[in-house]
Amino acid sequence: MSGRDTGRRLGAADIGEGLGERATLVQFSSAFCQPCRATRRILADVAGMVPGVAHVEIDAEEHLALVRELRVEKTPTVLVLDASGRVVRRAAGQPRRADVIAALGEAV
């Protein structure tokens, strides 16, 4: 999880679900994306381990306006949001579990 973001804030209206109490892992996926499945498992596991962290998966093809606004160029792309919905980190491709946990450190 290497990239820093602009600090754009996302809310429930943007991502379709409520934010986590401490942080939210937002995953942009597509139907035939093999790494998206592994990313889903990693993020769900991390969210289950860390209290107050939610995992939200968004179908990129169904949310093209948001994809364009956030400049999501490939799937999976993962955004780490802090408690207020501010994007603090982003990464494209399948992340490593340790990198996700480290990125959460910036958000909580």
Phi, psi and omega in degrees: 000086190259327190278136172272157182241182187280351182091011176304139178260137176242145178234184181302325179295328180283315189259354175084000178212165178289156178282155173291155181299323181250325182194163178224133174260113181255123182246124172266125184230169172224161190303318187255023183271108180295314179297339179295324180295314179294321179297319178303315180295315181299311183292321177296320178297313181296315179299325178288334181275330187253113181302139177084005179253130179251154175240125179236127177253132182241130176284112185301323183291333181270351183229054186297325180297316179292320177301315180293316181300319182271000180056048174280117185256342178208162176244143357281146167238134183242131174249138174253121180253143173279184185299333180270000179091007179284133178285116182253336178212156174210153177207144175254143182095173182287119181278159172273146181307315181298323179292322178296314180298318179296318180295326177297331179302330178282335187270332185258000000 
